[in-house]
Amino acid sequence: MLTALRHLLRDPVAALGLLIVVFALFVAIFAPWIAPRPEDAFESNIMLRLRPPSAEFPFGTDDLGRDIFSRVILGTRSALIVAVSVVLAAILIGVPIGLAAGWRDGWLSEVLMRVTDVFLAVPQLILALALGQLLAPGLTTAMVALALTYWPFFARTVFAETRRLRGALFVDALAGIGAHPMRILLLHVLPNAAPAVLVRATIGMGFTILTAALLGFLGVGAAPPTPDWGLAVAEARQHLPDAWWYATFPGLAIMLLVLGFNLLGDGLRDAADPRLRRSRK
Amino acid sequence: MALYILRRIALSIPALLGLILLTFVLSRVVPGDPAATLAGDAATPAQIAQIRAQYGLDRPILEQAVIHVRQVLSGDLGNSIFSGRPVAEEIWQRLPATLELTFVALFLATLFGIGLGLVAALDHNGPLDHLVRVVSVGGLAIASFWLAIMLQLQFSMEWNLLPLRGRLDVALGQVPRLTGFMLFDTLAAGRPDMFLDALRHLALPAFTLALPGLATIARFTRSGVLEVLQKDYVLYARAAGYGRFRLAAIYVLRNAVTVTVTQVGLLFGALVSGAVAVEAVFDWPGLGTYAVQAILSADYKALLAVTLVIGVVYAVVNVAVDVAQAVIDPRVADQ
């Protein structure tokens, strides 16, 4: 694990990803203290509306006269909270299903994997939209919908890993000395599948941030006046082309954060896969 | 081969049935009483009961599920709650617009993705390789709805180069609908000017939609080509004096592209999802705008039907991809 981390940091692109993610975490945690105008999350100053970027308002102001710089900073927190909760929930659903289906063949495995396939057969966003709409639109619903549509990726990943590992010599040895299957699965198979899950989760973070922003943009995610990046881009549309800064900066924030997770995920994948590590040099 | 294709088709049937059941389950999650929703606010209990009987909502749930599956299989997707018209008809009207956009985007993504991936691999660790890496990682990080708006801002509002929205300039009139594919219908009507206009309308949406796919394809092609370049037969061909590009075109690409084809198939789903965002921004009259409209008007019938249709299209594409893969690399069919 430590060698993997050292290797990760030696890869400049992955290190950059890690840097962006750590920076975003820092911003998210200390958002109310970093943002110059934290009160702009809810208050409006109509007199200051749609000011272009300046020293006072680095990213300009929006149609309610709120400082976009502050709102982008405050939005980091909700973007990360959404992404972390969705990915965690998806792991909690997907990993046990993958373990159970991969461990033994039989009807249970068949049923679990067929259900997974059905969920994978519908593009995630469409399913999330349908769920989000049916369960009354809102941020919580959007999160539930995203988690309910992302778990199959974890189920597939863990299923493949469990399949691969259940025939391994050390698993036979453990069974031979009388270890309970549950013990083998949780203490021996799961840790070995962890790197694959971690890579999936990192990439899933970026993906979830994008999809959550899109749900916000389409009006099925966060509701005003929440400082949400996707929502901000939607609100900005009617003020184009004059207030170009309004739509530009929240979108750049989305890009930077997703970029960070994707670069990190890429690096993690290379570090977790020795075959790729050698070929890269 | 024929046997393989048949088996592949048969394998997709359970997933499709599952999909139909999933939409049924989803329609049961609808908050409140669907019969009351259908009847409207002013309905009397008697009217609601009548609607319940009419739609079979008073039957046992399993029976309803069977009825639902039968209806869907016969092409009946119910009536839109918003417009009252059959959903299947409305979707049929709009499907070609989405498919045209998606296919053009897929074409762009595949063409440029394979090209960039090949160039990057042949220039391994060189400047071109790094440039392609930036493009491929960055392309996946951009929110498509934001990119669409930024492109509109530059190309349509600022420079006035390309149209802002829609599929065709209304001032040019209309063409008779043959296929619903604008690029085809305008040519069939003998209107090259409208064909060019349709292309101009496609440019921004198709590019926006293609970018993430292009990034993915470039990445997979790059690693595929790098892997094949290590093979002995490539070494042999090189020793025999083949030039770099001849080698790439004849020996490497075909072997490397098998992986890419799988990716193209997986991408199709991502593209259809992406189309929702892109269509919403460019007012593209396809399934995506229909879905968004359905969301805004709480039309769950329409939304579930869109889910179903996209799922079916997705399944068909996946079968097509597996078959294409078997054609490129016959070893796949033997496994």
Chai-1 contact restraints between the chains, C-beta under 6 A:
chainA,res_idxA,chainB,res_idxB,connection_type,confidence,min_distance_angstrom,max_distance_angstrom,comment,restraint_id
A,D117,B,A15,contact,1.0,0.0,6.0,A-B,restraint_1
A,V118,B,A15,contact,1.0,0.0,6.0,A-B,restraint_2
A,V118,B,G18,contact,1.0,0.0,6.0,A-B,restraint_3
A,V118,B,L19,contact,1.0,0.0,6.0,A-B,restraint_4
A,V118,B,L22,contact,1.0,0.0,6.0,A-B,restraint_5
A,A121,B,A15,contact,1.0,0.0,6.0,A-B,restraint_6
A,A121,B,L19,contact,1.0,0.0,6.0,A-B,restraint_7
A,A121,B,G311,contact,1.0,0.0,6.0,A-B,restraint_8
A,A121,B,A315,contact,1.0,0.0,6.0,A-B,restraint_9
A,V122,B,G311,contact,1.0,0.0,6.0,A-B,restraint_10
A,P123,B,G269,contact,1.0,0.0,6.0,A-B,restraint_11
A,P123,B,V272,contact,1.0,0.0,6.0,A-B,restraint_12
A,P123,B,S273,contact,1.0,0.0,6.0,A-B,restraint_13
A,L125,B,S273,contact,1.0,0.0,6.0,A-B,restraint_14
A,I126,B,T307,contact,1.0,0.0,6.0,A-B,restraint_15
A,I126,B,I310,contact,1.0,0.0,6.0,A-B,restraint_16
A,A130,B,L26,contact,1.0,0.0,6.0,A-B,restraint_17
A,A130,B,L303,contact,1.0,0.0,6.0,A-B,restraint_18
A,A130,B,T307,contact,1.0,0.0,6.0,A-B,restraint_19
A,Q133,B,I295,contact,1.0,0.0,6.0,A-B,restraint_20
A,Q133,B,L303,contact,1.0,0.0,6.0,A-B,restraint_21
A,L134,B,L26,contact,1.0,0.0,6.0,A-B,restraint_22
A,L134,B,V29,contact,1.0,0.0,6.0,A-B,restraint_23
A,L134,B,V30,contact,1.0,0.0,6.0,A-B,restraint_24
A,L134,B,Y300,contact,1.0,0.0,6.0,A-B,restraint_25
A,L210,B,A143,contact,1.0,0.0,6.0,A-B,restraint_26
A,A213,B,A143,contact,1.0,0.0,6.0,A-B,restraint_27
A,L214,B,F145,contact,1.0,0.0,6.0,A-B,restraint_28
A,L214,B,A277,contact,1.0,0.0,6.0,A-B,restraint_29
A,F217,B,F145,contact,1.0,0.0,6.0,A-B,restraint_30
A,L218,B,V292,contact,1.0,0.0,6.0,A-B,restraint_31
A,V233,B,W146,contact,1.0,0.0,6.0,A-B,restraint_32
A,L240,B,L153,contact,1.0,0.0,6.0,A-B,restraint_33
A,P241,B,L153,contact,1.0,0.0,6.0,A-B,restraint_34
A,P241,B,M157,contact,1.0,0.0,6.0,A-B,restraint_35
A,A247,B,I149,contact,1.0,0.0,6.0,A-B,restraint_36
A,G251,B,W146,contact,1.0,0.0,6.0,A-B,restraint_37
A,I254,B,A143,contact,1.0,0.0,6.0,A-B,restraint_38
A,M255,B,A141,contact,1.0,0.0,6.0,A-B,restraint_39
A,M255,B,I142,contact,1.0,0.0,6.0,A-B,restraint_40
A,V258,B,A141,contact,1.0,0.0,6.0,A-B,restraint_41
A,L259,B,A141,contact,1.0,0.0,6.0,A-B,restraint_42
A,N262,B,V137,contact,1.0,0.0,6.0,A-B,restraint_43
A,N262,B,L140,contact,1.0,0.0,6.0,A-B,restraint_44
A,N262,B,A141,contact,1.0,0.0,6.0,A-B,restraint_45
